[in-house]
């Protein structure tokens, strides 16, 4: 079951995903530093976006674990108060 916490988390992470995906591509022309044989902008789109997506997944997993622990604590306190 998804409550408001889960939906806000998903909306926020999707917003970050959109910013990374389209923001990096849009502004990559301005990143003209050279790293190795490629411009920094090429590296940013090719590698940096993938690393950001992995970070988004890690944040989502950590937040879901936190939410599940909160839900379990609330259920156990509710069960103990009914007895």
MMTF fields as JSON, N, C-alpha, C and O atoms, coordinates in Angstrom:
{
  "mmtfVersion": "1.0.0",
  "mmtfProducer": "UNKNOWN",
  "numBonds": 331,
  "numAtoms": 332,
  "numGroups": 83,
  "numChains": 1,
  "numModels": 1,
  "chainsPerModel": [1],
  "groupsPerChain": [83],
  "chainIdList": ["A"],
  "bondAtomList": [4, 2, 8, 6, 12, 10, 16, 14, 20, 18, 24, 22, 28, 26, 32, 30, 36, 34, 40, 38, 44, 42, 48, 46, 52, 50, 56, 54, 60, 58, 64, 62, 68, 66, 72, 70, 76, 74, 80, 78, 84, 82, 88, 86, 92, 90, 96, 94, 100, 98, 104, 102, 108, 106, 112, 110, 116, 114, 120, 118, 124, 122, 128, 126, 132, 130, 136, 134, 140, 138, 144, 142, 148, 146, 152, 150, 156, 154, 160, 158, 164, 162, 168, 166, 172, 170, 176, 174, 180, 178, 184, 182, 188, 186, 192, 190, 196, 194, 200, 198, 204, 202, 208, 206, 212, 210, 216, 214, 220, 218, 224, 222, 228, 226, 232, 230, 236, 234, 240, 238, 244, 242, 248, 246, 252, 250, 256, 254, 260, 258, 264, 262, 268, 266, 272, 270, 276, 274, 280, 278, 284, 282, 288, 286, 292, 290, 296, 294, 300, 298, 304, 302, 308, 306, 312, 310, 316, 314, 320, 318, 324, 322, 328, 326],
  "bondOrderList": [1, 1, 1, 1, 1, 1, 1, 1, 1, 1, 1, 1, 1, 1, 1, 1, 1, 1, 1, 1, 1, 1, 1, 1, 1, 1, 1, 1, 1, 1, 1, 1, 1, 1, 1, 1, 1, 1, 1, 1, 1, 1, 1, 1, 1, 1, 1, 1, 1, 1, 1, 1, 1, 1, 1, 1, 1, 1, 1, 1, 1, 1, 1, 1, 1, 1, 1, 1, 1, 1, 1, 1, 1, 1, 1, 1, 1, 1, 1, 1, 1, 1],
  "groupList": [{"groupName": "UNK", "atomNameList": ["N", "CA", "C", "O"], "elementList": ["N", "C", "C", "O"], "formalChargeList": [0, 0, 0, 0], "bondAtomList": [1, 0, 2, 1, 3, 2], "bondOrderList": [1, 1, 2], "singleLetterCode": "X", "chemCompType": "L-PEPTIDE LINKING"}],
  "groupTypeList": [0, 0, 0, 0, 0, 0, 0, 0, 0, 0, 0, 0, 0, 0, 0, 0, 0, 0, 0, 0, 0, 0, 0, 0, 0, 0, 0, 0, 0, 0, 0, 0, 0, 0, 0, 0, 0, 0, 0, 0, 0, 0, 0, 0, 0, 0, 0, 0, 0, 0, 0, 0, 0, 0, 0, 0, 0, 0, 0, 0, 0, 0, 0, 0, 0, 0, 0, 0, 0, 0, 0, 0, 0, 0, 0, 0, 0, 0, 0, 0, 0, 0, 0],
  "groupIdList": [1, 2, 3, 4, 5, 6, 7, 8, 9, 10, 11, 12, 13, 14, 15, 16, 17, 18, 19, 20, 21, 22, 23, 24, 25, 26, 27, 28, 29, 30, 31, 32, 33, 34, 35, 36, 37, 38, 39, 40, 41, 42, 43, 44, 45, 46, 47, 48, 49, 50, 51, 52, 53, 54, 55, 56, 57, 58, 59, 60, 61, 62, 63, 64, 65, 66, 67, 68, 69, 70, 71, 72, 73, 74, 75, 76, 77, 78, 79, 80, 81, 82, 83],
  "secStructList": [7, 7, 7, 2, 2, 2, 2, 2, 2, 2, 2, 2, 2, 2, 2, 2, 2, 2, 0, 0, 0, 0, 0, 2, 2, 2, 2, 4, 4, 4, 7, 7, 7, 3, 3, 6, 6, 3, 3, 2, 2, 2, 2, 0, 0, 0, 0, 0, 2, 2, 2, 2, 2, 2, 2, 2, 2, 2, 2, 2, 2, 2, 2, 2, 2, 2, 2, 2, 2, 2, 2, 2, 2, 2, 2, 2, 2, 2, 2, 2, 2, 2, 7],
  "xCoordList": [0.848, 0.0, 0.893, 1.856, 0.569, 1.376, 0.618, -0.52, 1.262, 0.673, 1.392, 2.185, 1.121, 1.655, 3.182, 3.813, 3.777, 5.248, 5.875, 6.816, 5.345, 5.895, 5.692, 6.588, 4.527, 4.244, 5.102, 5.57, 5.32, 6.174, 7.626, 8.335, 8.062, 9.417, 9.585, 10.562, 8.643, 8.716, 8.675, 9.423, 7.811, 7.718, 9.027, 9.495, 9.615, 10.864, 12.011, 12.802, 12.102, 13.177, 12.979, 13.955, 11.742, 11.488, 11.847, 12.345, 11.593, 11.961, 13.486, 13.982, 14.217, 15.677, 16.135, 17.052, 15.501, 15.84, 15.646, 16.493, 14.531, 14.269, 15.313, 15.815, 15.642, 16.66, 18.006, 18.683, 18.392, 19.683, 19.672, 20.614, 18.601, 18.546, 18.533, 19.35, 17.612, 17.473, 18.385, 18.821, 18.676, 19.569, 20.99, 21.633, 21.486, 22.852, 22.971, 23.959, 21.987, 22.036, 21.894, 22.556, 21.048, 20.801, 22.028, 22.378, 22.675, 23.785, 25.154, 26.17, 25.208, 26.489, 27.358, 28.583, 26.763, 27.552, 28.435, 29.469, 28.028, 28.796, 29.999, 30.871, 30.056, 31.15, 32.231, 32.156, 33.222, 34.199, 35.567, 36.515, 35.706, 36.996, 37.348, 36.463, 38.625, 39.093, 39.589, 40.42, 39.071, 39.529, 39.931, 39.084, 41.21, 41.687, 41.503, 41.994, 40.798, 40.546, 39.172, 38.868, 38.348, 36.981, 36.755, 37.464, 35.762, 35.351, 34.602, 34.009, 34.647, 33.998, 32.497, 31.904, 31.885, 30.453, 30.104, 29.087, 30.924, 30.69, 30.757, 29.9, 31.768, 31.913, 30.719, 30.222, 30.267, 29.149, 27.894, 27.19, 27.603, 26.401, 26.576, 25.653, 27.752, 27.968, 28.111, 27.61, 28.779, 29.065, 28.359, 27.838, 28.34, 27.789, 26.316, 25.869, 25.551, 24.118, 23.87, 22.96, 24.662, 24.506, 24.81, 24.098, 25.855, 26.174, 25.064, 24.774, 24.453, 23.341, 22.137, 21.452, 21.865, 20.753, 20.995, 20.06, 22.222, 22.551, 22.346, 21.851, 22.718, 22.5, 21.011, 20.603, 20.199, 18.748, 18.194, 17.345, 18.657, 18.201, 18.602, 17.809, 19.817, 20.26, 19.433, 19.08, 19.125, 18.282, 16.898, 16.336, 16.345, 15.023, 15.028, 14.11, 16.035, 16.113, 16.242, 15.569, 17.093, 17.268, 15.98, 15.61, 15.304, 14.055, 12.964, 12.207, 12.873, 11.857, 12.138, 11.206, 13.403, 13.746, 13.336, 12.809, 13.573, 13.185, 11.667, 11.174, 10.926, 9.466, 8.938, 7.996, 9.54, 9.099, 9.352, 8.516, 10.507, 10.774, 9.779, 9.327, 9.437, 8.437, 7.081, 6.397, 6.697, 5.409, 5.375, 4.364, 6.472, 6.525, 6.449, 5.782, 7.125, 7.072, 5.663, 5.19, 4.997, 3.624, 2.667, 1.763, 2.854, 1.99, 2.212, 1.255, 3.463, 3.729, 3.215, 2.732, 3.309, 2.771, 1.245, 0.623, 0.64, -0.82, -1.305, -2.339, -0.58, -0.958, -0.807, -1.64, 0.238, 0.437, -0.577, -0.918, -1.055, -2.045, -3.431, -4.265, -3.695, -4.999, -5.083, -6.182, -3.955, -3.975, -4.091, -4.122],
  "yCoordList": [-1.183, 0.0, 1.245, 1.331, 2.175, 3.394, 4.553, 4.849, 5.192, 6.379, 7.61, 7.507, 8.743, 10.009, 10.054, 10.653, 9.422, 9.436, 8.795, 9.333, 7.644, 6.924, 7.715, 7.787, 8.293, 9.037, 10.287, 10.615, 10.996, 12.181, 11.793, 12.495, 10.674, 10.191, 9.878, 10.3, 9.143, 8.81, 10.055, 10.153, 11.005, 12.24, 13.028, 13.542, 13.124, 13.849, 13.195, 13.878, 11.877, 11.182, 11.215, 11.301, 11.15, 11.283, 12.684, 12.847, 13.686, 15.054, 15.181, 15.803, 14.592, 14.603, 13.877, 14.335, 12.747, 11.991, 12.84, 12.831, 13.575, 14.434, 15.54, 15.84, 16.147, 17.198, 16.683, 17.339, 15.513, 14.955, 14.588, 14.896, 13.927, 13.463, 14.619, 14.661, 15.555, 16.633, 17.816, 18.508, 18.057, 19.153, 18.916, 19.822, 17.713, 17.404, 17.494, 18.018, 16.995, 17.04, 18.473, 18.86, 19.252, 20.622, 21.516, 22.303, 21.386, 22.279, 21.684, 22.302, 20.511, 19.863, 20.657, 20.552, 21.428, 22.226, 23.247, 23.646, 23.675, 24.679, 24.086, 24.83, 22.767, 22.114, 21.726, 20.666, 22.58, 22.385, 21.923, 21.905, 21.552, 21.085, 19.762, 18.996, 19.504, 18.274, 17.308, 17.669, 16.088, 15.013, 13.862, 13.27, 13.548, 12.524, 13.003, 14.065, 12.214, 12.583, 13.214, 13.686, 13.226, 13.707, 14.981, 15.278, 15.715, 16.893, 16.429, 15.35, 17.268, 16.949, 16.727, 15.885, 17.468, 17.312, 15.923, 15.366, 15.353, 13.991, 13.015, 12.14, 13.155, 12.281, 12.43, 11.444, 13.663, 13.924, 13.211, 12.611, 13.263, 12.607, 11.094, 10.363, 10.624, 9.19, 8.491, 7.38, 9.115, 8.447, 9.08, 8.37, 10.394, 11.079, 10.815, 10.669, 10.749, 10.49, 9.089, 8.886, 8.12, 6.748, 6.684, 6.018, 7.367, 7.389, 8.049, 7.626, 9.067, 9.723, 8.796, 8.784, 8.028, 7.082, 6.022, 5.628, 5.564, 4.598, 5.24, 4.585, 6.508, 7.217, 7.35, 7.22, 7.607, 7.702, 6.375, 6.353, 5.272, 3.949, 3.682, 3.139, 4.057, 3.859, 4.683, 4.2, 5.921, 6.763, 6.152, 6.136, 5.649, 5.026, 3.799, 3.622, 2.963, 1.764, 2.129, 1.538, 3.09, 3.504, 4.1, 3.815, 4.919, 5.526, 4.475, 4.546, 3.51, 2.464, 1.598, 1.204, 1.3, 0.564, 1.362, 0.798, 2.648, 3.511, 3.518, 3.41, 3.644, 3.638, 2.309, 2.286, 1.198, -0.107, -0.279, -0.839, 0.201, 0.14, 0.991, 0.586, 2.165, 3.009, 2.308, 2.34, 1.678, 0.983, -0.2, -0.436, -0.948, -2.077, -1.612, -2.245, -0.512, 0.025, 0.507, 0.309, 1.128, 1.591, 0.421, 0.474, -0.627, -1.807, -2.507, -2.941, -2.618, -3.302, -2.481, -3.048, -1.168, -0.335, -0.362, -0.33, -0.42, -0.518, -1.869, -1.941, -2.93, -4.267, -4.369, -4.99, -3.773, -3.837, -2.969, -3.275, -1.914, -1.066, -1.693, -1.377, -2.579, -3.245, -4.418, -4.879, -4.907, -6.067, -5.661, -6.513],
  "zCoordList": [0.0, 0.0, 0.0, 0.762, -0.836, -0.938, -0.304, -0.67, 0.639, 1.23, 0.684, -0.253, 1.257, 0.737, 0.787, -0.084, 1.802, 1.89, 0.663, 0.079, 0.278, -0.87, -2.165, -3.007, -2.308, -3.532, -3.643, -4.733, -2.531, -2.562, -2.84, -3.561, -2.265, -2.538, -4.016, -4.634, -4.584, -6.005, -6.877, -7.849, -6.542, -7.326, -7.256, -8.273, -6.077, -5.919, -6.673, -7.324, -6.585, -7.286, -8.798, -9.544, -9.255, -10.691, -11.185, -12.299, -10.355, -10.71, -10.842, -11.782, -9.901, -9.977, -11.238, -11.919, -11.551, -12.752, -14.009, -14.903, -14.077, -15.238, -15.322, -16.405, -14.185, -14.192, -14.671, -15.463, -14.193, -14.592, -16.071, -16.801, -16.506, -17.882, -18.873, -19.793, -18.688, -19.654, -19.353, -20.274, -18.087, -17.73, -18.189, -18.719, -17.991, -18.425, -19.938, -20.452, -20.645, -22.105, -22.607, -23.57, -21.973, -22.426, -22.23, -23.109, -21.069, -20.734, -21.043, -20.726, -21.648, -21.897, -22.865, -22.818, -23.719, -24.668, -23.97, -24.506, -22.765, -22.031, -21.292, -20.844, -21.159, -20.443, -21.454, -22.075, -21.612, -22.679, -22.181, -22.966, -20.923, -20.437, -21.109, -21.493, -21.245, -21.879, -20.796, -19.962, -20.821, -19.933, -20.843, -21.512, -20.867, -21.791, -23.222, -23.604, -23.999, -25.394, -25.601, -26.697, -24.572, -24.721, -23.932, -22.971, -24.355, -23.593, -22.343, -22.316, -21.318, -20.048, -20.243, -19.567, -21.151, -21.403, -21.88, -21.468, -22.739, -23.205, -22.041, -21.916, -21.186, -20.033, -19.09, -18.546, -18.904, -17.997, -18.466, -17.654, -19.743, -20.26, -20.252, -19.893, -20.644, -20.774, -19.424, -19.253, -18.475, -17.206, -16.013, -15.153, -15.954, -14.79, -14.582, -13.444, -15.66, -15.532, -15.003, -14.199, -15.439, -14.956, -13.463, -12.712, -13.033, -11.606, -10.797, -9.678, -11.349, -10.654, -10.561, -9.538, -11.597, -11.545, -10.469, -9.772, -10.33, -9.278, -7.909, -6.992, -7.756, -6.491, -6.19, -5.036, -7.205, -7.011, -6.521, -5.63, -7.086, -6.662, -5.215, -4.445, -4.837, -3.455, -2.474, -1.398, -2.841, -1.98, -1.837, -0.742, -2.931, -2.884, -1.978, -1.176, -2.092, -1.249, 0.229, 1.074, 0.541, 1.933, 2.499, 3.638, 1.71, 2.181, 2.374, 3.342, 1.473, 1.617, 2.845, 3.546, 3.113, 4.339, 5.577, 6.536, 5.556, 6.668, 6.849, 7.972, 5.746, 5.825, 6.353, 7.146, 5.917, 6.391, 7.878, 8.587, 8.366, 9.803, 10.59, 11.661, 10.064, 10.721, 10.767, 11.789, 9.665, 9.615, 10.568, 11.229, 10.644, 11.566, 13.013, 13.832, 13.337, 14.693, 15.026, 16.145, 14.077, 14.311, 14.477, 15.312, 13.699, 13.824, 15.159, 15.8, 15.578, 16.855, 18.031, 19.012, 17.951, 19.041, 19.037, 20.098, 17.853, 17.775, 18.289, 18.954, 17.992, 18.46, 19.966, 20.626, 20.525, 21.968, 22.718, 23.861, 22.107, 22.78, 22.751, 23.599, 21.789, 21.718, 22.684, 22.992, 23.166, 24.076, 25.486, 26.374]
}
